[in-house]
Protein backbone atom coordinates (compact mmCIF):
# COMPACT_ATOMS: atom_id res chain seq x y z
CA UNK A 1 0.00 0.00 0.00
CA UNK A 2 1.46 3.32 -1.06
CA UNK A 3 0.18 6.28 0.89
CA UNK A 4 1.88 8.73 -1.47
CA UNK A 5 -0.92 8.29 -3.99
CA UNK A 6 -3.57 9.39 -1.51
CA UNK A 7 -2.39 12.69 -0.07
CA UNK A 8 -4.65 15.74 0.16
CA UNK A 9 -4.33 19.08 1.94
CA UNK A 10 -6.73 19.86 4.76
CA UNK A 11 -8.36 22.52 2.57
CA UNK A 12 -9.47 19.74 0.18
CA UNK A 13 -11.01 17.84 3.11
CA UNK A 14 -12.85 20.98 4.27
CA UNK A 15 -14.20 21.73 0.80
CA UNK A 16 -15.07 18.14 -0.21
CA UNK A 17 -15.84 16.28 3.02
CA UNK A 18 -18.78 14.23 1.71
CA UNK A 19 -16.83 13.25 -1.41
CA UNK A 20 -13.76 12.27 0.65
CA UNK A 21 -15.86 10.12 3.00
CA UNK A 22 -17.62 8.45 0.09
CA UNK A 23 -14.27 7.72 -1.60
CA UNK A 24 -12.81 6.30 1.62
CA UNK A 25 -15.77 3.94 1.95
CA UNK A 26 -15.74 2.90 -1.72
CA UNK A 27 -12.01 2.47 -2.25
CA UNK A 28 -11.14 1.37 1.29
CA UNK A 29 -7.72 3.02 0.96
CA UNK A 30 -6.33 5.36 3.63
CA UNK A 31 -5.96 9.07 2.94
CA UNK A 32 -3.14 11.25 4.30
CA UNK A 33 -4.21 14.78 5.22
CA UNK A 34 -1.56 17.47 5.21
CA UNK A 35 -1.43 20.83 6.90
CA UNK A 36 1.10 23.42 5.79
CA UNK A 37 2.65 20.76 3.54
CA UNK A 38 3.28 18.34 6.40
CA UNK A 39 1.45 15.03 6.90
CA UNK A 40 -0.73 15.33 10.01
CA UNK A 41 -3.36 12.57 10.01
CA UNK A 42 -4.39 9.41 8.19
CA UNK A 43 -8.09 8.81 7.55
CA UNK A 44 -9.68 5.48 6.74
CA UNK A 45 -13.14 3.94 6.67
CA UNK A 46 -14.44 2.25 9.81
CA UNK A 47 -14.49 -1.25 8.32
CA UNK A 48 -10.81 -1.01 7.34
CA UNK A 49 -9.94 0.39 10.77
CA UNK A 50 -11.71 -2.50 12.52
CA UNK A 51 -9.94 -5.04 10.31
CA UNK A 52 -6.61 -3.38 11.08
CA UNK A 53 -7.30 -3.53 14.81
CA UNK A 54 -8.23 -7.23 14.59
CA UNK A 55 -5.05 -7.94 12.65
CA UNK A 56 -2.96 -6.10 15.24
CA UNK A 57 -4.61 -8.08 18.04
CA UNK A 58 -3.76 -11.36 16.29
CA UNK A 59 -0.19 -10.24 15.71
CA UNK A 60 0.13 -9.41 19.41
CA UNK A 61 -1.09 -12.90 20.32
CA UNK A 62 1.45 -14.43 17.91
CA UNK A 63 4.24 -12.28 19.34
CA UNK A 64 3.30 -13.33 22.87
CA UNK A 65 3.35 -16.98 21.78
CA UNK A 66 6.77 -16.55 20.21
CA UNK A 67 8.12 -14.98 23.41
CA UNK A 68 6.75 -17.89 25.43
CA UNK A 69 8.40 -20.38 23.07
CA UNK A 70 11.72 -18.52 23.29
CA UNK A 71 11.46 -18.54 27.10
CA UNK A 72 10.84 -22.30 27.08
CA UNK A 73 7.33 -21.98 28.49
CA UNK A 74 5.88 -24.71 26.27
CA UNK A 75 4.03 -27.92 26.88
CA UNK A 76 3.37 -30.90 24.58
CA UNK A 77 -0.01 -30.65 22.84
CA UNK A 78 -1.03 -34.12 24.11
CA UNK A 79 -0.59 -32.99 27.71
CA UNK A 80 -2.62 -29.83 27.13
CA UNK A 81 -5.45 -31.71 25.41
CA UNK A 82 -5.48 -34.38 28.12
CA UNK A 83 -5.69 -31.68 30.78
CA UNK A 84 -8.52 -29.95 28.93
CA UNK A 85 -10.45 -33.18 28.49
CA UNK A 86 -10.10 -33.88 32.19
CA UNK A 87 -11.56 -30.46 33.05
CA UNK A 88 -15.00 -31.43 31.71
matplotlib code that plots the C-alpha trace (Angstrom):
import matplotlib.pyplot as plt

x = [0.0, 1.5, 0.2, 1.9, -0.9, -3.6, -2.4, -4.6, -4.3, -6.7, -8.4, -9.5, -11.0, -12.9, -14.2, -15.1, -15.8, -18.8, -16.8, -13.8, -15.9, -17.6, -14.3, -12.8, -15.8, -15.7, -12.0, -11.1, -7.7, -6.3, -6.0, -3.1, -4.2, -1.6, -1.4, 1.1, 2.7, 3.3, 1.4, -0.7, -3.4, -4.4, -8.1, -9.7, -13.1, -14.4, -14.5, -10.8, -9.9, -11.7, -9.9, -6.6, -7.3, -8.2, -5.0, -3.0, -4.6, -3.8, -0.2, 0.1, -1.1, 1.4, 4.2, 3.3, 3.3, 6.8, 8.1, 6.7, 8.4, 11.7, 11.5, 10.8, 7.3, 5.9, 4.0, 3.4, 0.0, -1.0, -0.6, -2.6, -5.5, -5.5, -5.7, -8.5, -10.5, -10.1, -11.6, -15.0]
y = [0.0, 3.3, 6.3, 8.7, 8.3, 9.4, 12.7, 15.7, 19.1, 19.9, 22.5, 19.7, 17.8, 21.0, 21.7, 18.1, 16.3, 14.2, 13.3, 12.3, 10.1, 8.5, 7.7, 6.3, 3.9, 2.9, 2.5, 1.4, 3.0, 5.4, 9.1, 11.2, 14.8, 17.5, 20.8, 23.4, 20.8, 18.3, 15.0, 15.3, 12.6, 9.4, 8.8, 5.5, 3.9, 2.2, -1.3, -1.0, 0.4, -2.5, -5.0, -3.4, -3.5, -7.2, -7.9, -6.1, -8.1, -11.4, -10.2, -9.4, -12.9, -14.4, -12.3, -13.3, -17.0, -16.6, -15.0, -17.9, -20.4, -18.5, -18.5, -22.3, -22.0, -24.7, -27.9, -30.9, -30.7, -34.1, -33.0, -29.8, -31.7, -34.4, -31.7, -29.9, -33.2, -33.9, -30.5, -31.4]
z = [0.0, -1.1, 0.9, -1.5, -4.0, -1.5, -0.1, 0.2, 1.9, 4.8, 2.6, 0.2, 3.1, 4.3, 0.8, -0.2, 3.0, 1.7, -1.4, 0.7, 3.0, 0.1, -1.6, 1.6, 2.0, -1.7, -2.3, 1.3, 1.0, 3.6, 2.9, 4.3, 5.2, 5.2, 6.9, 5.8, 3.5, 6.4, 6.9, 10.0, 10.0, 8.2, 7.5, 6.7, 6.7, 9.8, 8.3, 7.3, 10.8, 12.5, 10.3, 11.1, 14.8, 14.6, 12.6, 15.2, 18.0, 16.3, 15.7, 19.4, 20.3, 17.9, 19.3, 22.9, 21.8, 20.2, 23.4, 25.4, 23.1, 23.3, 27.1, 27.1, 28.5, 26.3, 26.9, 24.6, 22.8, 24.1, 27.7, 27.1, 25.4, 28.1, 30.8, 28.9, 28.5, 32.2, 33.1, 31.7]

ax = plt.figure().add_subplot(projection="3d")
ax.plot(x, y, z, "-o")
ax.set_aspect("equal")
plt.show()
